[in-house]
């Protein structure tokens, strides 16, 4: 808290801050009648009764402050959530689903999770082996949830349920694949 030494004419002589134990020392230059004013954020400012202090005299004063709520101006906080990369990828994916509509559009095939679940395949591996057929000499680019898969991906899909993905996209030849892919 801040303790201010004030004389009877309301002139400020000195201000100090108390230590961690709440103690403070103010040295005065002349004997006289003084007041102590104590203040701290969140507490009511308090002023002592007049104190007569003689030359060279040491006076001990205890000051107690009452809690006082501080009136603040209203504060408005606006939070805008940024779209995550995953949310952006899924939004773009569903945009392609909506744009191309039919799952088979030339050499492009888009299958949503709902279509995959209707096939009642046990795993994504089953869906690829029995339902998502393409010509054996064609190496399509395969996307799961907007992520390109590389290499022998069927082995990785053996235990993945079709309910764990939003959809599958297959691009072969000159299909309308997104340029960033």
N, C-alpha and C positions, 0 to 999 in steps of 0.2 A: 504494500500500500504506500501511497505518497503522504508524507506528513509535512505540513506547511506551518511555519511559525509566523504568526500575524500579531502586530501590535494593536493597541486599542483604537488607533486611527485607521485600522484596516490595511495598513501598509505591510506588504510581505517582506520578511527579513531573510528567510532561508527555507528551502524545501529539501527534504531527504527521503530516501526510500528505506523501508525497514529491511532487515536481513531475513534469512530463512526461518529463524526462530521468532520473528515478529518484533525484535528489538530495534531501537533506533537511538541515535544520539544527535542532539542539536546543540551546538555551542553558540551562546549569545554574546554579543559584544558590549551590551550595557544592561544594567539592572533595569527592571520595569515590570509593567503588567502586560502579559501576553496571552494569546489564545493559540491552541493547536487545532488545525483543521486536517482531518484525515479523509482520504478518498481512495477508492479502488473500484474498478469496473465491476458491476454486478452488486454493489453495496451502496447504501445511502451514505452520502457525505455527512460526516459528523464533526461538530465543533465543540471543544471543551468550554467550561466556564472560565472566566478570567483567572489567570495564575500569576501571583506576585512572585517574582524571582529577584532575589538580591544578588549583589556582586559576589562572584565566586561560589554561589550556592548551587547545589545539585538537587534537582527536583525529579522525582519519579512519577510518571503519569501513565495510567492505563487507558487506552482508547479502544472501544469496541464498536464495530460497525454492524449495522443490521442489513440483512440481505434485502436487496431491492432489484426487482426485475428491470432490465434495461429495455425501453421501448425502441424498437428498431423499425425502420421503414420496411414495407413488404418486400420480399425477395422472390423473384420469379426465376425459376430454373427451367430451361428448355433442353431436353435431351433428344438427340436425334440418333437413332440406331443406324449404324452403317451396315449395309448388306454384306454378308460374308461371301467369300469366294464360292463356297458350296451353294449358298442361296442363289447367287448370280448364275452359276452353272445350271442349276435346276430350272431357274426362270427361263434361261435361254433354251434349255432342252424342251420345256413345255411350249415355248414359242415355236420351235421347229415342229413339234407334234401337232400343234394347232395349224401351222402353215401347210404342212404336207398332208394332214388329215389321215388318209388311208395309209395303213402300215406299209403297204407296198407301193412305192412310187418309182417306177423304173428300176434302177439299180440301187435305190435307197430303200432300206427297210427300217421302220421305227416301231418298236413294240413297247407299250407302257407296262407297268407292273400289273395293271388290271388284266391286260391281255395275257400276260405270262401266267398269272394265277388261274385264269380260266382253263388253261391247258392242263392244269393239275400235274405239272411236272414236279418231281421230288426235289430236284436241285436245278441250278442254272446249267449244269453239265447236261442234264436230261433235256432241258429246253433247247440247247444248242444241237445236241445229237439228233433229236427226233422231230423238232418243230422248226428250228431256224435253219432251213436247208439252203445251201448255195452250191453252185457248180464246183466240183472238186478241184479244177484247175484255176479257180478264181481265189485270190487271197483278199478277202474283204477287210477293211478296217473296221474293228469292232470297238464300240464305246459302251461302257457301263456307267450310268449316272454321269454322263458327259466326260468320262475319263477314258482315254485311248488305252486299250490293252495290247501288250506286245507278247510275242513268242507263243509257246504252247500254253495258252490260257485255259484250255479245258480242264487240265489237271488241277488248276487253282480253284476252279468253280465246282468241284465235286461235292463239297459240303455246304455250299452257299445256297440258301433258300431263295426262291424267286421273290419272296416278300421282303428281302433285304435290299432291293434295288428299286429305283424309280422307273428305269426302263433300259432297253437295249437298242442301240443304233448300229445298223450295218451299212457300210458304204462300199460299193464296188464300182469299178470303172469310173464313168463321169457323173456319178450321182451328185446331187446338190449338197455336198459336204461343206460345212462351214470353213471359211478361209483360214481361221486360226488353227484348224486341225491339220 
